[in-house]
Amino acid sequence: MKPSIIRLRALEKQLYAYLYAMTVIDFDAETVAPEGSADGRAEATEVLSRASFDLLVNDGTAALLKEAAADAETEQERAEVRNLQRQYDEIARIPADEYAAFTKLCSQSVPAWTKAKRTNDFSLFAPYLEKIIAARRAQARYFAPDRDPYEVLLDRYEKGLTIAQCDEFFATLRETIVPLLADIQTRGKAVRTDFLDQEWPIDAQRRVSKKIMELWGLDPAHCYLAESEHPFTTEFWRGDVRITTHYMPRDIFSNLYSVAHEGGHALYELNINPDYDYTVVTHGATMGIHESQSRLFENLVGRSRAFVHYLYPTLKELFPAQLADVSAEEIWRAVNRAEPGLIRTEADELTYSLHIMVRYELEKALMQGTLAVADLPAAWNAKYKEYLGVDVPDDAHGCLQDIHWSMGDIGYFPSYALGSAYGAQALDDLRKTNDFDAQWANGDMEPLKAALKERVWQWGSMKEPAWLVESLCGGKFDPHHFTDYLKKKYTELYEL
Amino acid sequence: MKPSIIRLRALEKQLYAYLYAMTVIDFDAETVAPEGSADGRAEATEVLSRASFDLLVNDGTAALLKEAAADAETEQERAEVRNLQRQYDEIARIPADEYAAFTKLCSQSVPAWTKAKRTNDFSLFAPYLEKIIAARRAQARYFAPDRDPYEVLLDRYEKGLTIAQCDEFFATLRETIVPLLADIQTRGKAVRTDFLDQEWPIDAQRRVSKKIMELWGLDPAHCYLAESEHPFTTEFWRGDVRITTHYMPRDIFSNLYSVAHEGGHALYELNINPDYDYTVVTHGATMGIHESQSRLFENLVGRSRAFVHYLYPTLKELFPAQLADVSAEEIWRAVNRAEPGLIRTEADELTYSLHIMVRYELEKALMQGTLAVADLPAAWNAKYKEYLGVDVPDDAHGCLQDIHWSMGDIGYFPSYALGSAYGAQALDDLRKTNDFDAQWANGDMEPLKAALKERVWQWGSMKEPAWLVESLCGGKFDPHHFTDYLKKKYTELYEL
């Protein structure tokens, strides 16, 4: 290994340590930190993030990256240089004062959004959103002055993703899902839901979590399950991944599918090649690829007929009174029912992508200047009516529901929908050589896990996202696998 | 504020941030971190502690401290300079290579001790202990070449503490406790203990924890209760203190008195003057002063007759079957029973100090060269026979039981005993103007808390330990308050 690579590795390990500290601090904040703990945490994280920034962005790092780029000999070394250079450019190409101003803007924008949502007053957030869009447009120009600024942002979250690909993707979804949903609503067979709203004791729900973790093969020596307001996954390092769930006394499936979903994220992180430990290629690749794994385990596996039938005896044993007259088939239908609603995070497998589509179209229009911030609420409400058939009662349940834009995250939403589509195509390809339904009907996840580890997990972010997507899908990405899956599943479920 | 003080404050806040990160990481490790998480944590903490070390120890800091010492105008500014200078000297007076070698020695010594304890083989630990003693002797010489090296170490943990004071203190304890214990064993009235070993449901035990936290006035917005193998208190900052407990299904009092004890530590940290936030004077002073507060709330309050009688109806309500035929008086006697044993951490209020005395006498002799490491086990066993009347069956239950020496902590043990004595004297003084028994019999802790806040808590470590001890005690320290308290309490309890 050349001396520059040795120095690069040392820098990567330092950056790892700061990231580790910030991650533990965040995890603590989201799980058990007392309510009045925020001030001291803010003081500490400001110092630590500044120290981490200073480690990365300086002339020494710039020179080291240049030297290491010339010296890199292995694929891993080249990937480390490439990914660290991207992190560097992300910050360093923006003039320092603009970067600081943007950080400050976001820190002011989040509380403004919180207040706007709480008081249902979009005008409190609008001026911040205008500034955020202007700043993001300016930043995009530093990266690629001649390119559509929204596409520059898409590329930031999913390396290589274009507006054309997104447009085609969402058009395909719209053509399938909108009429399918209409069909379900006009002539679908009713799904039994009366048994859902009961008391489901938390102790028994905890045993459901344990069962799912066992089935997914999440080793408690390396994967801890905590509780938080909103479920999430966070990786301290490859050997220590934390997932969280939230128990609701009157909803057994919220916890079950949270653990199934976060467990998918965790499997990815836990199965990355140990050679990448403490380097910048050690974590899962893009958010879209990460979501492909979590949604695959949550929906394609967890909500499959085979798996629900497999889980049925366990559920009956844990909840004998609650499920006394409920069949496995009725559970399968209930956890898959399609119900257009207002809130993205509560959406079912079928309508979820429509929520994302609304956000994609609106943020693209905002960035391209064809929609003014002042007109956002009306545009939002019109699209919800058109795609989901629902009337938005107020902005708190409409365009103010998500935190993303207030944090400066524009171009991030499409990843949520792409993940589901990647997963569907991967399964179609893997089914050619695997009888998953028979395996899942026995609770056997090993063949699926082995295939995903080979295609995606092991690589961390050493491979480019486009390569990983193709490896996962077993070929060029084609959203029709996802729409065909939805059509087949929902036609059967609603006996259309 | 002079410019040098402003720069000093900035440095203090940076050091605070690193300490915050390390504290959160430790807390996570002790409470919920999965078993297989250690490697990545070690890598991260090595980087962070090195970064924190480099922030403190450099020529710039040395110059800044000099400048700030001349510029300090207020008492707080002077205290910050003084305490930071001490932290600096602690490290910087030792040659860098010796400091690094000692850090490495301790990191090897702890696993060696663990293995020695597990396999009951003192010879595995002896060579490390020899090196640790030699290194500590050498270090003491850098601080004060003409002073007894053991006294230099005592001073390190309890600023101003001398061997003469310690000798006198332990002599007073020995003269009282050894014959008192013999008296109890020969002619004390038997204490009823048959009801202790029962099933005490954990859910009800959790409500006991909650009750104690409420009575102590520990606001859950600033004080979180977690679970860990061994109970401890850790402060993230003045507004965020964590305490832990451990629930044992067949022991209700272990948890109760753990929360009472750790709650005392927490009250101290939570009541420090907010003006000291993020500076080096923001935490409680020495370990002895800290223990005075925790043992005060655990023993002097929590094991008092008045308080046990106050708590009795709550315990009866939570454990009606377990306590059906047990009186408040029987509980009071049971939680105060004196039983000489082998293990320090399980000792009662009376015999605890004897365990500390053994360690004090032995570590002093080791440091002064009058006891060889090879002779430690025999010396240990002889003292346990003499003071506690017990036969030590093996070194695992004898001189290998505590981790302290393996971590390089020599001179630390006396603080454990001093704390109890400080607290007893403080209460004697405060009782002149407070009827605590009447207050505690009503569950009223406010007058006690107000007095302790005024005398000690508010000051953090801005005042010198000697000043704080005198403020707490209401005069010069005199261990007879503690021995008189023990004599009176145990004479009454055992009807001697």
Interface residues (C-beta under 8 A of the other chain):
Chain A: K13 Q14 Y16 A17 Y18 Y20 A21 V24 I25 F27 D28 V32 A33 P34 E35 G36 S37 D39 G40 R41 E43 A44 T45 E46 V47 L48 A51 D219 P220 A221 H222 C223 Y224 A226 F236 W237 R238 G239 D240 D277 Y278
Chain B: K13 Q14 Y16 A17 Y18 Y20 A21 V24 I25 F27 D28 V32 A33 P34 E35 G36 S37 D39 G40 R41 E43 A44 T45 E46 V47 L48 A51 D219 P220 A221 H222 C223 Y224 A226 F236 W237 R238 G239 D240 D277 Y278
